[in-house]
Amino acid sequence: MKTLKDAKVGQSVTVAKLHGEGAVKRRIMDMGITKGTEILVRKVAPLGDPMELNVRGYELSLRKADAEMIELA
């Protein structure tokens, strides 16, 4: 299973499924990350956390722990 955490800088990926429970999953969905959404990985911080993403036309910073819950197609 490939997750968003494994995506490389400059790579464009598509969300296949969201993992996680309750409030955590809801928060990810509220950020606009849902099944079928295309995400562009813009950059990753020097120490690897957080990642800067382009989602639905806006910039989003996401922790690696949250990125692990996003399965890619």
Biopython code that builds the backbone (N, CA, C, O; Angstrom):
import numpy as np
from Bio.PDB.StructureBuilder import StructureBuilder

atoms = [
    (1, "MET", "N", (0.841, -1.187, 0.000)),
    (1, "MET", "CA", (0.000, 0.000, 0.000)),
    (1, "MET", "C", (0.883, 1.247, 0.000)),
    (1, "MET", "O", (1.701, 1.436, 0.901)),
    (2, "LYS", "N", (0.716, 2.083, -1.001)),
    (2, "LYS", "CA", (1.495, 3.314, -1.096)),
    (2, "LYS", "C", (0.687, 4.457, -0.476)),
    (2, "LYS", "O", (-0.494, 4.628, -0.777)),
    (3, "THR", "N", (1.335, 5.230, 0.386)),
    (3, "THR", "CA", (0.657, 6.347, 1.032)),
    (3, "THR", "C", (1.256, 7.673, 0.581)),
    (3, "THR", "O", (2.288, 7.700, -0.091)),
    (4, "LEU", "N", (0.614, 8.759, 0.948)),
    (4, "LEU", "CA", (1.085, 10.094, 0.586)),
    (4, "LEU", "C", (2.465, 10.369, 1.174)),
    (4, "LEU", "O", (3.239, 11.142, 0.610)),
    (5, "LYS", "N", (2.771, 9.746, 2.290)),
    (5, "LYS", "CA", (4.079, 9.910, 2.931)),
    (5, "LYS", "C", (5.205, 9.455, 2.003)),
    (5, "LYS", "O", (6.312, 9.990, 2.067)),
    (6, "ASP", "N", (4.932, 8.468, 1.138)),
    (6, "ASP", "CA", (5.938, 7.905, 0.233)),
    (6, "ASP", "C", (6.118, 8.709, -1.052)),
    (6, "ASP", "O", (7.061, 8.459, -1.803)),
    (7, "ALA", "N", (5.235, 9.665, -1.317)),
    (7, "ALA", "CA", (5.296, 10.445, -2.561)),
    (7, "ALA", "C", (6.518, 11.362, -2.559)),
    (7, "ALA", "O", (6.913, 11.887, -1.518)),
    (8, "LYS", "N", (7.101, 11.542, -3.720)),
    (8, "LYS", "CA", (8.300, 12.366, -3.875)),
    (8, "LYS", "C", (7.931, 13.800, -4.275)),
    (8, "LYS", "O", (6.837, 14.050, -4.780)),
    (9, "VAL", "N", (8.850, 14.730, -4.046)),
    (9, "VAL", "CA", (8.654, 16.128, -4.408)),
    (9, "VAL", "C", (8.464, 16.248, -5.920)),
    (9, "VAL", "O", (9.217, 15.657, -6.694)),
    (10, "GLY", "N", (7.452, 17.016, -6.335)),
    (10, "GLY", "CA", (7.162, 17.205, -7.740)),
    (10, "GLY", "C", (6.203, 16.175, -8.312)),
    (10, "GLY", "O", (5.747, 16.315, -9.447)),
    (11, "GLN", "N", (5.895, 15.152, -7.545)),
    (11, "GLN", "CA", (5.015, 14.080, -8.002)),
    (11, "GLN", "C", (3.551, 14.471, -7.799)),
    (11, "GLN", "O", (3.191, 15.057, -6.778)),
    (12, "SER", "N", (2.720, 14.140, -8.778)),
    (12, "SER", "CA", (1.283, 14.364, -8.693)),
    (12, "SER", "C", (0.618, 13.008, -8.470)),
    (12, "SER", "O", (0.839, 12.067, -9.231)),
    (13, "VAL", "N", (-0.200, 12.916, -7.417)),
    (13, "VAL", "CA", (-0.810, 11.639, -7.042)),
    (13, "VAL", "C", (-2.323, 11.791, -6.867)),
    (13, "VAL", "O", (-2.833, 12.905, -6.748)),
    (14, "THR", "N", (-3.029, 10.665, -6.852)),
    (14, "THR", "CA", (-4.479, 10.653, -6.673)),
    (14, "THR", "C", (-4.830, 9.836, -5.440)),
    (14, "THR", "O", (-4.284, 8.753, -5.226)),
    (15, "VAL", "N", (-5.743, 10.360, -4.629)),
    (15, "VAL", "CA", (-6.165, 9.688, -3.399)),
    (15, "VAL", "C", (-7.087, 8.524, -3.739)),
    (15, "VAL", "O", (-8.051, 8.685, -4.489)),
    (16, "ALA", "N", (-6.786, 7.340, -3.180)),
    (16, "ALA", "CA", (-7.609, 6.153, -3.397)),
    (16, "ALA", "C", (-8.521, 5.903, -2.199)),
    (16, "ALA", "O", (-9.678, 5.514, -2.359)),
    (17, "LYS", "N", (-7.984, 6.130, -0.988)),
    (17, "LYS", "CA", (-8.747, 5.821, 0.220)),
    (17, "LYS", "C", (-8.168, 6.562, 1.410)),
    (17, "LYS", "O", (-6.966, 6.822, 1.464)),
    (18, "LEU", "N", (-9.026, 6.901, 2.365)),
    (18, "LEU", "CA", (-8.582, 7.516, 3.614)),
    (18, "LEU", "C", (-8.697, 6.500, 4.737)),
    (18, "LEU", "O", (-9.712, 5.815, 4.870)),
    (19, "HIS", "N", (-7.653, 6.409, 5.539)),
    (19, "HIS", "CA", (-7.670, 5.546, 6.716)),
    (19, "HIS", "C", (-7.817, 6.451, 7.931)),
    (19, "HIS", "O", (-7.833, 7.675, 7.796)),
    (20, "GLY", "N", (-7.921, 5.872, 9.089)),
    (20, "GLY", "CA", (-8.061, 6.680, 10.303)),
    (20, "GLY", "C", (-9.479, 6.614, 10.834)),
    (20, "GLY", "O", (-10.382, 6.088, 10.183)),
    (21, "GLU", "N", (-9.657, 7.154, 12.018)),
    (21, "GLU", "CA", (-10.934, 7.062, 12.710)),
    (21, "GLU", "C", (-11.463, 8.444, 13.073)),
    (21, "GLU", "O", (-10.692, 9.374, 13.306)),
    (22, "GLY", "N", (-12.762, 8.566, 13.117)),
    (22, "GLY", "CA", (-13.469, 9.718, 13.668)),
    (22, "GLY", "C", (-12.939, 11.086, 13.322)),
    (22, "GLY", "O", (-12.908, 11.478, 12.156)),
    (23, "ALA", "N", (-12.518, 11.819, 14.351)),
    (23, "ALA", "CA", (-12.123, 13.221, 14.215)),
    (23, "ALA", "C", (-10.922, 13.414, 13.290)),
    (23, "ALA", "O", (-10.859, 14.399, 12.555)),
    (24, "VAL", "N", (-9.981, 12.489, 13.323)),
    (24, "VAL", "CA", (-8.777, 12.604, 12.475)),
    (24, "VAL", "C", (-9.169, 12.505, 11.006)),
    (24, "VAL", "O", (-8.744, 13.326, 10.194)),
    (25, "LYS", "N", (-9.969, 11.516, 10.664)),
    (25, "LYS", "CA", (-10.420, 11.333, 9.282)),
    (25, "LYS", "C", (-11.261, 12.527, 8.839)),
    (25, "LYS", "O", (-11.122, 13.000, 7.711)),
    (26, "ARG", "N", (-12.119, 13.007, 9.708)),
    (26, "ARG", "CA", (-12.981, 14.157, 9.414)),
    (26, "ARG", "C", (-12.136, 15.408, 9.123)),
    (26, "ARG", "O", (-12.441, 16.169, 8.205)),
    (27, "ARG", "N", (-11.068, 15.614, 9.916)),
    (27, "ARG", "CA", (-10.192, 16.770, 9.734)),
    (27, "ARG", "C", (-9.497, 16.718, 8.374)),
    (27, "ARG", "O", (-9.382, 17.739, 7.696)),
    (28, "ILE", "N", (-9.035, 15.530, 7.976)),
    (28, "ILE", "CA", (-8.385, 15.369, 6.671)),
    (28, "ILE", "C", (-9.385, 15.673, 5.552)),
    (28, "ILE", "O", (-9.044, 16.341, 4.576)),
    (29, "MET", "N", (-10.611, 15.184, 5.694)),
    (29, "MET", "CA", (-11.641, 15.443, 4.687)),
    (29, "MET", "C", (-12.006, 16.936, 4.636)),
    (29, "MET", "O", (-12.267, 17.476, 3.561)),
    (30, "ASP", "N", (-12.023, 17.587, 5.782)),
    (30, "ASP", "CA", (-12.319, 19.024, 5.836)),
    (30, "ASP", "C", (-11.258, 19.856, 5.127)),
    (30, "ASP", "O", (-11.539, 20.967, 4.679)),
    (31, "MET", "N", (-10.045, 19.330, 5.022)),
    (31, "MET", "CA", (-8.964, 20.019, 4.311)),
    (31, "MET", "C", (-9.114, 19.875, 2.798)),
    (31, "MET", "O", (-8.342, 20.468, 2.044)),
    (32, "GLY", "N", (-10.088, 19.103, 2.351)),
    (32, "GLY", "CA", (-10.320, 18.930, 0.921)),
    (32, "GLY", "C", (-9.714, 17.667, 0.349)),
    (32, "GLY", "O", (-9.747, 17.456, -0.863)),
    (33, "ILE", "N", (-9.161, 16.827, 1.205)),
    (33, "ILE", "CA", (-8.557, 15.582, 0.741)),
    (33, "ILE", "C", (-9.595, 14.472, 0.844)),
    (33, "ILE", "O", (-9.869, 13.954, 1.927)),
    (34, "THR", "N", (-10.164, 14.118, -0.300)),
    (34, "THR", "CA", (-11.168, 13.057, -0.367)),
    (34, "THR", "C", (-10.795, 12.100, -1.496)),
    (34, "THR", "O", (-9.870, 12.368, -2.262)),
    (35, "LYS", "N", (-11.513, 10.988, -1.596)),
    (35, "LYS", "CA", (-11.241, 9.994, -2.629)),
    (35, "LYS", "C", (-11.316, 10.637, -4.015)),
    (35, "LYS", "O", (-12.272, 11.346, -4.328)),
    (36, "GLY", "N", (-10.299, 10.384, -4.841)),
    (36, "GLY", "CA", (-10.266, 10.910, -6.199)),
    (36, "GLY", "C", (-9.595, 12.267, -6.340)),
    (36, "GLY", "O", (-9.397, 12.740, -7.459)),
    (37, "THR", "N", (-9.241, 12.902, -5.227)),
    (37, "THR", "CA", (-8.593, 14.213, -5.264)),
    (37, "THR", "C", (-7.159, 14.080, -5.764)),
    (37, "THR", "O", (-6.436, 13.166, -5.367)),
    (38, "GLU", "N", (-6.756, 14.996, -6.633)),
    (38, "GLU", "CA", (-5.380, 15.006, -7.121)),
    (38, "GLU", "C", (-4.549, 15.926, -6.229)),
    (38, "GLU", "O", (-4.967, 17.038, -5.909)),
    (39, "ILE", "N", (-3.376, 15.453, -5.834)),
    (39, "ILE", "CA", (-2.489, 16.201, -4.935)),
    (39, "ILE", "C", (-1.114, 16.308, -5.576)),
    (39, "ILE", "O", (-0.581, 15.325, -6.089)),
    (40, "LEU", "N", (-0.542, 17.512, -5.543)),
    (40, "LEU", "CA", (0.822, 17.738, -6.026)),
    (40, "LEU", "C", (1.711, 17.980, -4.809)),
    (40, "LEU", "O", (1.430, 18.864, -3.999)),
    (41, "VAL", "N", (2.777, 17.199, -4.681)),
    (41, "VAL", "CA", (3.728, 17.383, -3.582)),
    (41, "VAL", "C", (4.694, 18.477, -4.000)),
    (41, "VAL", "O", (5.522, 18.269, -4.887)),
    (42, "ARG", "N", (4.593, 19.652, -3.364)),
    (42, "ARG", "CA", (5.419, 20.805, -3.742)),
    (42, "ARG", "C", (6.798, 20.758, -3.092)),
    (42, "ARG", "O", (7.810, 20.889, -3.781)),
    (43, "LYS", "N", (6.847, 20.576, -1.787)),
    (43, "LYS", "CA", (8.131, 20.456, -1.104)),
    (43, "LYS", "C", (7.971, 19.734, 0.219)),
    (43, "LYS", "O", (6.867, 19.560, 0.735)),
    (44, "VAL", "N", (9.116, 19.317, 0.753)),
    (44, "VAL", "CA", (9.149, 18.660, 2.059)),
    (44, "VAL", "C", (10.157, 19.420, 2.906)),
    (44, "VAL", "O", (11.234, 19.768, 2.423)),
    (45, "ALA", "N", (9.819, 19.679, 4.165)),
    (45, "ALA", "CA", (10.706, 20.415, 5.065)),
    (45, "ALA", "C", (12.052, 19.692, 5.200)),
    (45, "ALA", "O", (12.126, 18.481, 4.991)),
    (46, "PRO", "N", (13.111, 20.424, 5.545)),
    (46, "PRO", "CA", (14.446, 19.832, 5.641)),
    (46, "PRO", "C", (14.531, 18.596, 6.538)),
    (46, "PRO", "O", (15.278, 17.666, 6.234)),
    (47, "LEU", "N", (13.789, 18.576, 7.617)),
    (47, "LEU", "CA", (13.814, 17.409, 8.506)),
    (47, "LEU", "C", (12.712, 16.406, 8.161)),
    (47, "LEU", "O", (12.490, 15.443, 8.896)),
    (48, "GLY", "N", (12.025, 16.637, 7.041)),
    (48, "GLY", "CA", (11.035, 15.683, 6.552)),
    (48, "GLY", "C", (9.609, 15.905, 7.018)),
    (48, "GLY", "O", (8.702, 15.209, 6.562)),
    (49, "ASP", "N", (9.386, 16.859, 7.915)),
    (49, "ASP", "CA", (8.041, 17.070, 8.432)),
    (49, "ASP", "C", (7.824, 18.563, 8.641)),
    (49, "ASP", "O", (8.642, 19.160, 9.341)),
    (50, "PRO", "N", (6.828, 19.207, 8.115)),
    (50, "PRO", "CA", (5.705, 18.705, 7.320)),
    (50, "PRO", "C", (5.981, 18.711, 5.820)),
    (50, "PRO", "O", (7.066, 19.075, 5.367)),
    (51, "MET", "N", (4.965, 18.296, 5.063)),
    (51, "MET", "CA", (5.017, 18.325, 3.599)),
    (51, "MET", "C", (4.150, 19.483, 3.130)),
    (51, "MET", "O", (3.116, 19.771, 3.733)),
    (52, "GLU", "N", (4.564, 20.147, 2.062)),
    (52, "GLU", "CA", (3.727, 21.199, 1.479)),
    (52, "GLU", "C", (3.081, 20.633, 0.222)),
    (52, "GLU", "O", (3.762, 20.146, -0.681)),
    (53, "LEU", "N", (1.750, 20.707, 0.181)),
    (53, "LEU", "CA", (0.977, 20.108, -0.903)),
    (53, "LEU", "C", (0.140, 21.153, -1.612)),
    (53, "LEU", "O", (-0.184, 22.197, -1.047)),
    (54, "ASN", "N", (-0.207, 20.861, -2.857)),
    (54, "ASN", "CA", (-1.156, 21.662, -3.628)),
    (54, "ASN", "C", (-2.407, 20.809, -3.777)),
    (54, "ASN", "O", (-2.393, 19.794, -4.474)),
    (55, "VAL", "N", (-3.501, 21.224, -3.114)),
    (55, "VAL", "CA", (-4.750, 20.466, -3.123)),
    (55, "VAL", "C", (-5.885, 21.390, -3.547)),
    (55, "VAL", "O", (-6.123, 22.418, -2.913)),
    (56, "ARG", "N", (-6.584, 21.026, -4.616)),
    (56, "ARG", "CA", (-7.744, 21.810, -5.079)),
    (56, "ARG", "C", (-7.442, 23.300, -5.231)),
    (56, "ARG", "O", (-8.288, 24.145, -4.940)),
    (57, "GLY", "N", (-6.232, 23.612, -5.688)),
    (57, "GLY", "CA", (-5.873, 24.999, -5.969)),
    (57, "GLY", "C", (-5.365, 25.804, -4.785)),
    (57, "GLY", "O", (-5.188, 27.016, -4.913)),
    (58, "TYR", "N", (-5.124, 25.184, -3.645)),
    (58, "TYR", "CA", (-4.551, 25.918, -2.519)),
    (58, "TYR", "C", (-3.396, 25.148, -1.896)),
    (58, "TYR", "O", (-3.250, 23.942, -2.098)),
    (59, "GLU", "N", (-2.578, 25.873, -1.134)),
    (59, "GLU", "CA", (-1.404, 25.281, -0.487)),
    (59, "GLU", "C", (-1.809, 24.703, 0.864)),
    (59, "GLU", "O", (-2.586, 25.311, 1.599)),
    (60, "LEU", "N", (-1.283, 23.536, 1.183)),
    (60, "LEU", "CA", (-1.606, 22.866, 2.435)),
    (60, "LEU", "C", (-0.344, 22.234, 3.013)),
    (60, "LEU", "O", (0.397, 21.552, 2.306)),
    (61, "SER", "N", (-0.109, 22.462, 4.289)),
    (61, "SER", "CA", (0.990, 21.785, 4.983)),
    (61, "SER", "C", (0.389, 20.648, 5.788)),
    (61, "SER", "O", (-0.587, 20.832, 6.516)),
    (62, "LEU", "N", (0.986, 19.468, 5.649)),
    (62, "LEU", "CA", (0.441, 18.273, 6.290)),
    (62, "LEU", "C", (1.560, 17.498, 6.971)),
    (62, "LEU", "O", (2.621, 17.288, 6.384)),
    (63, "ARG", "N", (1.326, 17.075, 8.203)),
    (63, "ARG", "CA", (2.320, 16.272, 8.922)),
    (63, "ARG", "C", (2.426, 14.880, 8.306)),
    (63, "ARG", "O", (1.469, 14.373, 7.721)),
    (64, "LYS", "N", (3.593, 14.276, 8.443)),
    (64, "LYS", "CA", (3.819, 12.936, 7.894)),
    (64, "LYS", "C", (2.882, 11.916, 8.540)),
    (64, "LYS", "O", (2.450, 10.971, 7.881)),
    (65, "ALA", "N", (2.564, 12.101, 9.832)),
    (65, "ALA", "CA", (1.651, 11.176, 10.522)),
    (65, "ALA", "C", (0.276, 11.172, 9.864)),
    (65, "ALA", "O", (-0.366, 10.127, 9.758)),
    (66, "ASP", "N", (-0.177, 12.353, 9.421)),
    (66, "ASP", "CA", (-1.466, 12.435, 8.727)),
    (66, "ASP", "C", (-1.345, 11.913, 7.299)),
    (66, "ASP", "O", (-2.276, 11.294, 6.781)),
    (67, "ALA", "N", (-0.196, 12.161, 6.658)),
    (67, "ALA", "CA", (0.021, 11.716, 5.284)),
    (67, "ALA", "C", (0.018, 10.185, 5.187)),
    (67, "ALA", "O", (-0.320, 9.629, 4.142)),
    (68, "GLU", "N", (0.395, 9.506, 6.278)),
    (68, "GLU", "CA", (0.400, 8.041, 6.304)),
    (68, "GLU", "C", (-1.008, 7.467, 6.197)),
    (68, "GLU", "O", (-1.173, 6.319, 5.784)),
    (69, "MET", "N", (-2.022, 8.242, 6.559)),
    (69, "MET", "CA", (-3.409, 7.771, 6.528)),
    (69, "MET", "C", (-4.070, 7.927, 5.163)),
    (69, "MET", "O", (-5.220, 7.530, 4.981)),
    (70, "ILE", "N", (-3.345, 8.507, 4.197)),
    (70, "ILE", "CA", (-3.895, 8.761, 2.881)),
    (70, "ILE", "C", (-3.291, 7.764, 1.890)),
    (70, "ILE", "O", (-2.115, 7.862, 1.538)),
    (71, "GLU", "N", (-4.104, 6.810, 1.448)),
    (71, "GLU", "CA", (-3.662, 5.771, 0.507)),
    (71, "GLU", "C", (-3.795, 6.298, -0.912)),
    (71, "GLU", "O", (-4.781, 6.952, -1.251)),
    (72, "LEU", "N", (-2.799, 6.011, -1.737)),
    (72, "LEU", "CA", (-2.771, 6.497, -3.116)),
    (72, "LEU", "C", (-3.178, 5.422, -4.104)),
    (72, "LEU", "O", (-3.021, 4.227, -3.856)),
    (73, "ALA", "N", (-3.711, 5.883, -5.244)),
    (73, "ALA", "CA", (-4.124, 4.954, -6.318)),
    (73, "ALA", "C", (-2.910, 4.503, -7.096)),
    (73, "ALA", "O", (-3.036, 3.722, -8.040)),
]
sb = StructureBuilder()
sb.init_structure("model")
sb.init_model(0)
sb.init_chain("A")
sb.init_seg("    ")
for serial, (resi, resn, name, xyz) in enumerate(atoms, 1):
    if name == "N":
        sb.init_residue(resn, " ", resi, " ")
    sb.init_atom(name, np.array(xyz, "f"), 0.0, 1.0, " ", f" {name:<3s}", serial, name[0])
structure = sb.get_structure()
